[in-house]
Amino acid sequence: MSARYMQPLRILIQCTFFGGMLWLGFRFYHFVQDVISGSIGASAVRPAGIDGFLPISGLLGISSWMKGGGINSVHPAAVVIFVTIVLVSVLLRRSFCSWICPIATISESAWKGGARFFRRSWRFPLWLDCILRSLKYLLMVFFSYSIVLAMSPDSLASFIQSDYHKIADVRLLNFFLHISPGALSIVLVLVALSVILRNPFCRYLCPYGALLGLVAMMSPLRVTRSLDRCVTCGVCSQACPTHIDVKNKKSVNSPECIGCWRCISHCRFNEALSMRAVRRINVPGYVFAILVVLLFWGGTRIGVLSGYWDSSVTIDEYVRLLRK
């Protein structure tokens, strides 16, 4: 498969995952409404995949697991999905961000639409861009310290089993269903910025992306430039959504690289850019795409088969917590 077909393939996979997440959200919404209304039966099933929207719960579970407390039984799928995404990043760079993440999908759609309308995308001056990018790392350090280092095993266990954490999924749903004017204003500002800037939330504020970027620097895969074939036209640098200066690098190992293949797809000279493992082995685009899907899907299947997927919170507990 020619690299020029990678973007339609990536967008297809993005949209498929996005549709699946909307379906999960729709099912969970109806589950919650049935619990509140009293029309739910004992055989009702909460869609465990909704835990993928709870990365903080996943980090809590990993911290508890590391400290001997076992995997978070309240939202175990959050732990499984968190670990899966980290492993995908180790092997395939930050491909989660450009192939699967729903926020990145919305943001990318916004800035592409803005670029077509305004015929350009803006960016902050380098000095301001560097300052703003540090925010996501500060947030990452804050959450990592607060959860991984500062909380004792007993504190972790107590919080994980608390009523507050048991319905963290419902609290997240209610945040969007009954969003406050202040929160709505922030969301609208980020959406507006996404029209004129490339992925501002992902670039400046996402602590998850900051963690995955650092982890991805261990990846054996890198965008590699053939010095013999490259004519330094600069199209690759212009196409990069994270503003990496690809045309002046022999290989790209930046934490900002999201493995989107845009630079490779837009290269005007055949194979001047390629994705290579340990700088030698060429990885075809279709292989990369298959691995992204299989590794993410496979991680969740392992969670299901190992029994670390469905929440230990019973229907009766949901009824008690949501009706009190």
N, C-alpha and C positions, 0 to 999 in steps of 0.2 A: 504493500500500500504506500502510495506517494505521500510525503509529509504534508502536501497541500490539502489532503483530505482529513487531516487530524482535527482541524477546528470544527467542521461539521460533526465529526464523530464525538468529540469532547462535548459539544453543545447538546447532542442527542443524549449522552450519558448524564450530563447535568440536569437536563429537563426530566429525564426518567427518574432520577433520584428525587428531584424537587416534587414531582407528582406523587411519588411514594410517600414523601414526608407530609404533603398536604393530606393524603389519604389517612395516614397515621393520626394527624391532628384532628381530622373529621371524626374518626372512630373514637378517639379519646374524648372529644367534646360530647359525643352522644353517650358515652359511658358515664361521664360526670353528670350529665343532665338526667339520665335514668336513675342514678344514685340519689340525686337531690329530690327527684319527683316521687321516688318510692316504687317505680315501675320496673326496677331491675330484679332479675332472678338470681338464684344461687349459682347458676351455671354461667353467669356473665363473665366475660374475659376482658381484662384491661390490656390494651396493646402495649406490651413491654418495651417495644422499640421507641416509645415516646421518651424513655430515659435518655436517649441520645441528645435531647435538648437540655440536659442537666449536667454539664461538664464539671460544675463545682461538686455535685454529688459524686461524680466519678472520681474526682481528686480526693475527696473525703474517704471514699472506699479504698483507693490505692494507698493512702497514708495509713489507714487502719490496718490494711493487709500487711504493709511493710512493718508495722509495729506489733504484729502478732495477733491482731484482732479479727482476722478473717475478712473475707470479702463482704462488702456492704450488702446485706440481705434485703434491705428496704428498696433499694434501686440498683440491683446487681447489674442490669443491662447497661447502666451508666458507666460502670467500671469496665465492662467488657468492651463497649464502644470506645471509651477513652483509650484503653490499651491498644485496641485495634488501630485507631487513628495514629497513635504514636508509632506503632510498628510500620504502618504504611509509609509514614514520613521518613523513617529510617531507611527503608528500602527504595522508595519512589519519590523522594523529596516531599515538598508540601503539596502533593497532588490532591490531597483531600480538599484543600482550599479552592483549587481551580476545577475540580471534577465533581465534587460531591456537596460541599457546604452550601446550604440554601441562602445564607446571607450574602456570600460571594456571588452566587448566581444572580440574585436581585441587583447587587451593586454593579456587576459586569453589564447586565442588560441596561442599567441606567446610564453608565458612562458611554456605552456604545451608541445608545440613542442620542445622548447629548452631543457626541462627536459628529454624528451624522447631521444633527440640526445646526450646530454652531460651526461645523467643519474644522473643529480642533478640540483638544483637551488641554486644560490648564494644569499647571503644577506650581507649587510654592517655590520660592527661592531656596537654594541648597541649604543655607544656614537654618532657615525656618523648618524645612523638611526634616533635617537631622534632629532638631529639638522636638518636633512633634512625634517623630518615630520613636523617640525614647519613652514616650508615654506608655506604649503597650508593654515595654519591658519593665517599667516601674510597676504597672498593674500585675504583670506576671510574678514579679518578685514579691509583691504584697500578698497575693493569694497563696503563693508557694510557701512563704514564711508563715503566714497565719495558719495554714492548714497542715503543712508537712512538718514544720519545725516547732511551732508554738503550741499546738494542741497535743495533749498527752493521750495515751491510749484510752484512758477512762473518759476523757472529755470527748474524744472522737466517738466512742461507743454510745455515750449518753446523747450526743447530738444526733447521731444516725438513727437511734431508736426513738427520738423525740416526735411528738405529734406534729410539730412544725415541719420537720424534714419528711415525714411520711407523706404529706400532701404537698411537697414542693412542686410536683408536677401540676397540681391543680392551681397552686398559687401563680405559677408561670402562665397558665391558661387565663386566669382571671386578670393578670397584668395586661394582657392584650385585649381581652373582652371588655374590661372596665378601665381602660388606660386613663391616667390622670392628665390634666392639661399640660403640666410640666413635662411629663414623659413623652406625651404626644408631640410637643414642640421640639424636643430633642430628636425624636425619630424623623420628623419632617425636615429638620435642618440637615440631618445626615443623608436623607434621601435627596434633598436639593443639592448638597455638596457632591453626591455621587453622580449627578448629571454632568457636572463640570470638571470633576477630579476623578482620577482612576482609583476606585476602591478605597476611599478615605477611611472608613471604619476599619477595614482589614489592615491598612497600612499604618494607622496611627493609634488605634484604640483596642484592638483585639488581643488580649493576653494569651488566648489559645493559639493564635497564629504566631505570636512571639515565641512560645514554647516549641511549636512544631518547626519553626524556622531554625532554631538552635539545634534541635534534634536532627533536622534534615542535613546539617553540615557533615554528619557522619555517613550520609548516603553514598553508596558506591557509584551512583549515577550522576552524571553532570552533562550539561550542554557543553559541547566541545566544538571549537572553531578550527577548521583546517586552514592553516596559514598559506598553504599552496593554492587553495581554491578561492579564498576570500579576497574580495576587491575593496573591502572596507567602505561599502556604499552607505552603511548606517541604517538600512531598513530594519535590521534585527533590533537595534536599540530603540528605534521609533515604535516598533510593534510591542515591545516589552511592557506589560501593564504595571510593572513595579519599577520602571525606569532604570533598569540595570544597563550599564554601558557594555553591551555584549560585544560590539564590534572591536573593542580594544582589549578583550580578554581571550586568553587561550582556552580556558575552561571556566565555567561559572559555578562557584561554590558559595554564593551569597545566601544568607538566611532569608532574603527577600524573594528568591526564586521559588515560584509556586508550581513548577513543572507543567505549565500550560501548553508548551510546545508552540506558542505563537511566534517566537523568534525563528524557530526551525521552519515552521510552515510558511513564513513570509520571506524566507531567504530566496533571493532571485537567482542564485547559482546553485545548482544541484549538489547537495552534500557538502557545501561549505560549512554548514552547521549540522550537527547530529547529536543524538543522545547516546552517550557511551558509558559503559560500566568500567570502572577503574581505568578510564581514559583510553581503553583499547577496544573493548568489545562493543560493536554497534548494536543498539537495541532498536528494532523496528517500532514504528508508531503503534501498529496494531497489537504488538506484544505488550507494550507499555499500557495500552488501554485495557487489555484483557486482565493484566496483573492488578490494575487499580480496582476493577470490579471484583475480581476473584478474591483478592486479599481482604477487601472490606466485607464482602458477603461471607467469606470463609471465617473471618473472625467472629461474626455474629452467630454463624452456625455452630462454631465450637462452644460459644456461650450457651446456646440452647441445649446442645447435646451433653454438656458437662453439668447442666442443672443450675448454672449461674445466669439466669435470664429473667424468670418471672419473679415479681415482687412477693415478699413474705407478708405484705399487708393484705389482710383478707377483705372480702366484700363488706362484712359486718363492721370492720374498722373504718372503711371508707364511709359507710353510712353514718357511723357515730361521729366521725370528724367533720363531715360535710353538713350534717344537720344540726350540730350543736350551736 
